[in-house]
Amino acid sequence: MSAVTETAPAAAPGNAVGRSVRDSLIVARRNLIRMSRIPEMLIFGLIQPIMFVVLFTYVFGGSMKIGASTSAVDYKNFLMAGIFAQTVTFATAGAGAGIADDMHKGLIDRFRSLPMARGAVLTGRTLADLVQTALTVLVLAIVALLVGWRTGSDGATNPGRVLAAFGLLLLLGYAFTWIGALIGLSVRTPEAATSGGLVWLFPVTFLSNAFVDTSHMTPWLRHIAEWNPFSATVQAARVLFANPGQSASGAWPMQHPVWASLIYSVLIVVVFRTLAVRKYRSATA
């Protein structure tokens, strides 16, 4: 009697995208479970933005000039879009450190031995970081409301525009986590990933319209700030929140901030996801 050997059918090419999505969601779930077991990660992630809110609102609020106004209330409403944007982008350092830690412990190599899409490990990690960032922003928004931040310059709030603003902020944060992923794959230790993830974030976030009115900057510095992708998202959030401090600059990103924010964020995702996946393949080969 001859034995009959059954061979599993090859996966249809059309299912590649579905498998990649499934694998990414599985990795994201694994990272979310891991994060839920370390609640101090979320707590410490909230301390810094809350400190910035309190510091800028109550210490600098009365001395900052927004347009022709030195009102502390106007500055408070001006400030929050910048704080939200800073919060979502500073999650980059955590993303890079997490990936560097997985690399250091050999976990990434174990993932490579499984029949899963190569990009799923990084995509799952960035999606989990996005969920954590969204929770942080939600708590921060509640704190902002408690200290007096309001949307709608005329007292009326448009929920759709507010949600769109938070959507753009989270998209920027997601885009920046891919930069963090590339940094995490390029260094040897989680400590180096944290330092490398922060060293470039400070000039990007502070050389912008997040905390000060760019009209008071010197011309050459103002041009840099107005074309900063970070500034475009801050400006878009202020427009959608209907908060004061919307730049009257003629720079295209300031005139069309919503489109500029979308374009910048999508380009960052495309470029740095491609580089990160390529680095992932070579770094773990």
Sine and cosine of phi, psi and omega as CSV:
sin_phi,cos_phi,sin_psi,cos_psi,sin_omega,cos_omega
0.00,0.00,0.77,-0.64,-0.01,-1.00
-1.00,-0.04,0.67,-0.74,0.01,-1.00
-0.98,0.20,0.62,-0.78,0.03,-1.00
-0.97,-0.26,0.84,-0.54,-0.01,-1.00
-0.98,-0.18,0.84,-0.54,0.02,-1.00
-1.00,-0.06,0.73,-0.68,0.00,-1.00
-0.94,-0.33,0.75,-0.66,0.01,-1.00
-0.90,0.43,0.71,-0.70,0.01,-1.00
-0.90,0.43,0.59,-0.81,0.02,-1.00
-0.93,0.37,0.57,-0.82,-0.01,-1.00
-0.93,0.38,0.68,-0.73,0.00,-1.00
-0.92,0.39,0.66,-0.75,-0.02,-1.00
-0.85,0.53,-0.52,0.86,-0.04,-1.00
-0.91,0.41,-0.27,0.96,-0.01,-1.00
-1.00,-0.01,0.01,1.00,-0.07,-1.00
-0.88,0.48,-0.69,0.72,0.00,-1.00
-0.90,0.43,-0.68,0.73,0.02,-1.00
-0.88,0.48,-0.67,0.74,0.02,-1.00
-0.91,0.42,-0.64,0.77,0.01,-1.00
-0.90,0.44,-0.68,0.74,0.03,-1.00
-0.90,0.44,-0.71,0.71,-0.01,-1.00
-0.88,0.48,-0.73,0.68,-0.01,-1.00
-0.89,0.45,-0.63,0.77,0.01,-1.00
-0.90,0.44,-0.66,0.75,0.00,-1.00
-0.93,0.38,-0.57,0.82,0.05,-1.00
-0.91,0.43,-0.70,0.71,0.02,-1.00
-0.91,0.41,-0.63,0.78,0.03,-1.00
-0.88,0.47,-0.67,0.74,0.02,-1.00
-0.89,0.46,-0.66,0.75,0.03,-1.00
-0.87,0.49,-0.67,0.74,-0.02,-1.00
-0.95,0.32,-0.57,0.82,0.04,-1.00
-0.92,0.38,-0.63,0.77,0.06,-1.00
-0.89,0.46,-0.67,0.74,0.02,-1.00
-0.89,0.45,-0.67,0.74,0.00,-1.00
-0.91,0.41,-0.60,0.80,-0.02,-1.00
-0.91,0.41,-0.40,0.91,0.02,-1.00
-1.00,0.08,-0.10,0.99,0.04,-1.00
-0.80,-0.60,0.94,0.33,-0.08,-1.00
-0.88,0.47,-0.39,0.92,0.00,-1.00
-0.90,0.43,-0.37,0.93,0.06,-1.00
-0.88,0.47,-0.69,0.72,0.02,-1.00
-0.94,0.33,-0.64,0.77,-0.03,-1.00
-0.90,0.44,-0.75,0.66,-0.01,-1.00
-0.92,0.40,-0.51,0.86,0.05,-1.00
-0.92,0.39,-0.38,0.93,0.01,-1.00
-1.00,0.03,-0.44,0.90,-0.11,-0.99
-0.88,0.48,-0.73,0.69,-0.08,-1.00
-0.89,0.46,-0.78,0.62,0.01,-1.00
-0.89,0.46,-0.58,0.82,0.03,-1.00
-0.91,0.42,-0.64,0.77,0.06,-1.00
-0.89,0.46,-0.65,0.76,0.03,-1.00
-0.90,0.44,-0.66,0.75,0.02,-1.00
-0.86,0.50,-0.76,0.64,-0.03,-1.00
-0.91,0.42,-0.70,0.71,-0.05,-1.00
-0.88,0.47,-0.81,0.59,-0.07,-1.00
-0.94,0.34,-0.57,0.82,-0.05,-1.00
-0.95,0.32,-0.75,0.66,-0.14,-0.99
-0.99,-0.13,-0.35,0.94,-0.01,-1.00
-0.99,-0.11,-0.74,0.67,-0.06,-1.00
-0.98,-0.19,-0.21,0.98,-0.14,-0.99
-0.82,0.57,-0.63,0.78,-0.05,-1.00
-0.99,0.17,-0.16,0.99,-0.05,-1.00
-0.94,-0.35,-0.08,1.00,0.00,-1.00
-1.00,0.06,0.67,-0.74,-0.02,-1.00
-0.95,-0.31,0.86,-0.51,0.03,-1.00
-0.93,-0.37,0.96,-0.28,-0.13,-0.99
0.92,0.40,-0.87,-0.50,0.05,-1.00
-0.97,-0.24,0.09,1.00,-0.10,-0.99
-0.97,-0.24,0.65,-0.76,0.12,-0.99
-0.91,-0.41,0.34,0.94,-0.02,-1.00
-0.92,0.40,0.74,-0.67,0.04,-1.00
-0.91,0.42,-0.54,0.84,0.02,-1.00
-0.92,0.38,-0.70,0.72,0.03,-1.00
-0.88,0.47,-0.66,0.75,0.00,-1.00
-0.92,0.38,-0.59,0.81,0.02,-1.00
-0.87,0.49,-0.71,0.71,0.01,-1.00
-0.95,0.32,-0.55,0.84,0.07,-1.00
-0.91,0.41,-0.64,0.77,-0.14,-0.99
-0.93,0.38,-0.62,0.78,-0.25,-0.97
-0.89,0.46,-0.57,0.82,0.05,-1.00
-0.87,0.49,-0.64,0.77,0.03,-1.00
-0.92,0.38,-0.63,0.77,0.03,-1.00
-0.91,0.41,-0.68,0.73,0.05,-1.00
-0.86,0.51,-0.72,0.69,-0.03,-1.00
-0.91,0.41,-0.65,0.76,0.03,-1.00
-0.89,0.45,-0.63,0.77,-0.03,-1.00
-0.89,0.45,-0.71,0.70,-0.04,-1.00
-0.94,0.34,-0.51,0.86,-0.01,-1.00
-0.99,0.16,-0.48,0.88,0.01,-1.00
-0.95,0.31,-0.21,0.98,0.12,-0.99
-0.91,0.41,-0.27,0.96,0.03,-1.00
-0.83,0.55,-0.67,0.74,-0.04,-1.00
-0.89,0.46,-0.66,0.75,0.03,-1.00
-0.91,0.41,-0.62,0.78,0.02,-1.00
-0.89,0.45,-0.71,0.71,0.01,-1.00
-0.90,0.44,-0.67,0.74,0.00,-1.00
-0.91,0.42,-0.63,0.78,0.01,-1.00
-0.90,0.44,-0.68,0.73,0.01,-1.00
-0.93,0.37,-0.65,0.76,0.04,-1.00
-0.89,0.45,-0.59,0.81,0.03,-1.00
-0.91,0.41,-0.69,0.72,0.05,-1.00
-0.89,0.46,-0.62,0.79,0.04,-1.00
-0.91,0.42,-0.70,0.71,-0.06,-1.00
-0.89,0.45,-0.59,0.81,-0.03,-1.00
-1.00,0.08,-0.06,1.00,0.01,-1.00
0.99,0.13,0.14,0.99,-0.03,-1.00
-0.92,0.40,-0.60,0.80,0.01,-1.00
-0.88,0.47,-0.63,0.78,0.03,-1.00
-0.90,0.44,-0.59,0.81,0.04,-1.00
-0.93,0.37,-0.60,0.80,0.08,-1.00
-0.88,0.47,-0.60,0.80,-0.04,-1.00
-0.91,0.42,-0.43,0.90,-0.01,-1.00
-0.98,0.21,-0.17,0.99,-0.01,-1.00
-1.00,-0.01,0.48,-0.88,0.02,-1.00
-0.98,0.21,0.98,0.20,-0.04,-1.00
-0.67,-0.75,0.34,-0.94,0.01,-1.00
-0.89,0.46,0.67,-0.74,-0.07,-1.00
-0.88,0.48,-0.69,0.73,-0.05,-1.00
-0.97,0.25,-0.13,0.99,-0.09,-1.00
-0.92,0.39,-0.56,0.83,-0.02,-1.00
-0.88,0.47,-0.73,0.68,-0.01,-1.00
-0.96,0.29,-0.65,0.76,0.00,-1.00
-0.90,0.44,-0.67,0.74,0.03,-1.00
-0.89,0.46,-0.65,0.76,0.02,-1.00
-0.90,0.43,-0.71,0.71,-0.02,-1.00
-0.93,0.37,-0.55,0.83,0.05,-1.00
-0.92,0.39,-0.65,0.76,0.04,-1.00
-0.90,0.44,-0.65,0.76,0.04,-1.00
-0.90,0.44,-0.57,0.82,0.03,-1.00
-0.90,0.44,-0.66,0.75,0.03,-1.00
-0.89,0.45,-0.70,0.72,0.02,-1.00
-0.88,0.47,-0.67,0.75,0.02,-1.00
-0.89,0.45,-0.65,0.76,0.02,-1.00
-0.88,0.47,-0.65,0.76,0.05,-1.00
-0.90,0.43,-0.65,0.76,0.03,-1.00
-0.89,0.46,-0.69,0.73,0.00,-1.00
-0.91,0.42,-0.61,0.79,0.03,-1.00
-0.88,0.48,-0.74,0.68,0.02,-1.00
-0.90,0.43,-0.65,0.76,0.00,-1.00
-0.90,0.43,-0.60,0.80,0.04,-1.00
-0.89,0.45,-0.62,0.79,0.05,-1.00
-0.90,0.43,-0.68,0.73,0.04,-1.00
-0.88,0.47,-0.66,0.75,0.00,-1.00
-0.88,0.48,-0.66,0.75,0.04,-1.00
-0.90,0.43,-0.59,0.81,-0.01,-1.00
-0.92,0.38,-0.53,0.85,0.00,-1.00
-1.00,0.02,0.01,1.00,0.13,-0.99
0.92,-0.39,0.06,1.00,0.03,-1.00
-0.94,0.34,0.67,-0.75,0.03,-1.00
-0.66,-0.75,0.50,-0.87,0.11,-0.99
-0.99,-0.17,0.42,-0.91,0.02,-1.00
1.00,0.07,0.97,-0.26,-0.03,-1.00
-0.93,0.38,-0.39,0.92,-0.01,-1.00
-0.98,-0.19,0.21,0.98,0.01,-1.00
1.00,0.01,-0.17,0.99,0.00,-1.00
-0.98,-0.20,0.72,-0.69,-0.02,-1.00
-0.95,-0.32,0.75,-0.66,0.07,-1.00
-0.98,-0.18,0.97,-0.26,-0.08,-1.00
-0.84,0.54,-0.61,0.79,-0.01,-1.00
-0.89,0.45,-0.67,0.74,0.01,-1.00
-0.94,0.35,-0.59,0.80,0.03,-1.00
-0.90,0.43,-0.71,0.71,0.03,-1.00
-0.90,0.44,-0.61,0.79,0.04,-1.00
-0.89,0.45,-0.63,0.78,0.02,-1.00
-0.89,0.46,-0.73,0.69,0.03,-1.00
-0.91,0.42,-0.55,0.84,0.06,-1.00
-0.89,0.46,-0.69,0.72,0.03,-1.00
-0.91,0.42,-0.63,0.78,0.03,-1.00
-0.89,0.45,-0.70,0.71,0.00,-1.00
-0.93,0.36,-0.55,0.83,0.06,-1.00
-0.90,0.43,-0.67,0.75,0.06,-1.00
-0.89,0.46,-0.68,0.73,0.03,-1.00
-0.88,0.48,-0.66,0.75,0.02,-1.00
-0.90,0.44,-0.66,0.75,0.02,-1.00
-0.88,0.48,-0.68,0.73,-0.03,-1.00
-0.94,0.34,-0.43,0.90,0.04,-1.00
-0.91,0.41,-0.43,0.90,0.07,-1.00
-0.94,0.33,-0.53,0.85,0.13,-0.99
-0.91,0.42,-0.67,0.74,0.05,-1.00
-0.88,0.47,-0.62,0.78,0.02,-1.00
-0.89,0.46,-0.67,0.74,0.02,-1.00
-0.90,0.43,-0.65,0.76,0.04,-1.00
-0.90,0.43,-0.69,0.73,0.00,-1.00
-0.88,0.48,-0.54,0.84,0.02,-1.00
-0.99,0.16,-0.26,0.97,-0.11,-0.99
-0.99,-0.16,-0.14,0.99,-0.02,-1.00
-0.90,-0.43,0.14,-0.99,-0.12,-0.99
-0.99,-0.16,-0.37,0.93,-0.07,-1.00
-0.73,-0.69,0.42,-0.91,0.06,-1.00
-0.88,0.47,-0.55,0.84,0.02,-1.00
-0.90,0.44,-0.66,0.75,0.03,-1.00
-0.92,0.39,-0.57,0.82,0.03,-1.00
-0.91,0.41,-0.64,0.77,0.03,-1.00
-0.90,0.43,-0.72,0.69,0.01,-1.00
-0.90,0.43,-0.69,0.72,0.00,-1.00
-0.92,0.39,-0.47,0.88,0.01,-1.00
-0.98,0.21,-0.38,0.93,-0.03,-1.00
-0.99,-0.12,-0.48,0.88,-0.16,-0.99
-0.89,0.46,-0.53,0.85,0.01,-1.00
-1.00,-0.08,-0.28,0.96,-0.02,-1.00
-0.95,0.31,-0.57,0.82,-0.03,-1.00
-0.88,0.47,-0.76,0.65,0.06,-1.00
-0.91,0.42,-0.56,0.83,0.00,-1.00
-0.91,0.41,-0.67,0.74,-0.07,-1.00
-0.99,0.15,-0.56,0.83,-0.05,-1.00
-1.00,0.03,-0.45,0.89,0.09,-1.00
-1.00,0.04,0.91,0.42,-0.11,-0.99
-0.38,-0.93,-0.15,-0.99,0.03,-1.00
-0.99,-0.12,0.31,0.95,-0.10,-1.00
-0.93,0.36,-0.67,0.74,-0.14,-0.99
-0.89,-0.45,-0.32,0.95,-0.01,-1.00
-0.71,-0.70,0.41,-0.91,0.07,-1.00
-0.96,0.26,0.86,-0.51,-0.07,-1.00
-0.91,0.42,-0.30,0.95,0.00,-1.00
-0.91,0.41,-0.30,0.95,0.01,-1.00
-1.00,-0.06,0.02,1.00,0.03,-1.00
-1.00,0.09,0.33,-0.94,0.14,-0.99
-0.91,0.41,0.48,-0.88,-0.14,-0.99
-0.79,0.61,-0.73,0.69,-0.07,-1.00
-0.92,0.39,-0.59,0.81,0.02,-1.00
-0.95,0.31,-0.59,0.81,0.01,-1.00
-0.90,0.44,-0.64,0.77,0.01,-1.00
-0.89,0.45,-0.66,0.75,0.04,-1.00
-0.89,0.46,-0.72,0.69,-0.03,-1.00
-0.89,0.45,-0.63,0.77,-0.07,-1.00
-0.96,0.29,-0.40,0.92,0.04,-1.00
-0.99,-0.16,0.11,0.99,0.06,-1.00
-0.95,0.32,0.80,-0.60,0.03,-1.00
-0.82,0.57,-0.57,0.83,0.04,-1.00
-0.88,0.48,-0.68,0.73,0.01,-1.00
-0.89,0.46,-0.60,0.80,-0.01,-1.00
-0.88,0.48,-0.67,0.74,0.00,-1.00
-0.94,0.33,-0.63,0.78,0.06,-1.00
-0.88,0.48,-0.71,0.70,0.01,-1.00
-0.89,0.46,-0.67,0.74,0.02,-1.00
-0.89,0.46,-0.66,0.75,0.01,-1.00
-0.90,0.44,-0.67,0.74,0.01,-1.00
-0.90,0.44,-0.65,0.76,0.02,-1.00
-0.89,0.45,-0.72,0.69,-0.04,-1.00
-0.95,0.30,-0.54,0.84,0.08,-1.00
-0.97,0.24,-0.26,0.96,-0.12,-0.99
0.85,0.52,0.71,0.70,0.06,-1.00
-0.99,-0.13,0.35,-0.94,0.00,-1.00
-0.95,0.31,0.24,-0.97,0.07,-1.00
1.00,-0.06,0.26,0.97,0.03,-1.00
-0.94,0.33,0.86,-0.51,-0.13,-0.99
-0.89,0.46,0.64,-0.77,0.07,-1.00
-0.99,-0.13,0.27,0.96,-0.03,-1.00
-0.90,0.44,0.44,-0.90,0.06,-1.00
-1.00,0.04,-0.02,1.00,0.02,-1.00
-0.89,0.45,0.66,-0.75,-0.09,-1.00
-0.84,0.54,-0.70,0.72,0.00,-1.00
-0.88,0.47,-0.48,0.88,0.01,-1.00
-0.99,0.13,-0.43,0.90,0.05,-1.00
-0.99,0.15,-0.51,0.86,-0.01,-1.00
-0.77,-0.64,0.89,0.46,-0.16,-0.99
-0.91,0.41,-0.58,0.82,-0.03,-1.00
-0.91,0.41,-0.74,0.67,0.03,-1.00
-0.91,0.42,-0.67,0.74,0.01,-1.00
-0.88,0.48,-0.68,0.73,0.02,-1.00
-0.88,0.48,-0.72,0.69,0.02,-1.00
-0.87,0.49,-0.74,0.68,-0.06,-1.00
-0.90,0.43,-0.74,0.68,0.01,-1.00
-0.85,0.53,-0.75,0.66,-0.08,-1.00
-0.90,0.43,-0.69,0.72,0.01,-1.00
-0.90,0.44,-0.67,0.74,0.02,-1.00
-0.89,0.46,-0.66,0.75,0.02,-1.00
-0.89,0.45,-0.68,0.73,0.03,-1.00
-0.87,0.49,-0.75,0.66,-0.05,-1.00
-0.88,0.48,-0.74,0.67,-0.08,-1.00
-0.93,0.36,-0.77,0.64,-0.13,-0.99
-0.99,0.17,-0.40,0.91,0.13,-0.99
-0.93,0.38,-0.67,0.74,0.03,-1.00
-0.87,0.50,-0.72,0.69,-0.01,-1.00
-0.92,0.40,-0.64,0.77,-0.03,-1.00
-0.92,0.39,-0.69,0.73,0.02,-1.00
-0.90,0.43,-0.63,0.77,0.04,-1.00
-0.90,0.43,-0.66,0.75,0.03,-1.00
-0.92,0.39,-0.61,0.80,0.03,-1.00
-0.87,0.50,-0.69,0.73,0.00,-1.00
-0.91,0.41,-0.65,0.76,-0.03,-1.00
-0.98,0.18,-0.57,0.82,-0.06,-1.00
-0.95,0.31,-0.43,0.90,-0.04,-1.00
-0.94,-0.35,0.12,0.99,-0.05,-1.00
-0.96,0.29,0.00,0.00,0.00,0.00
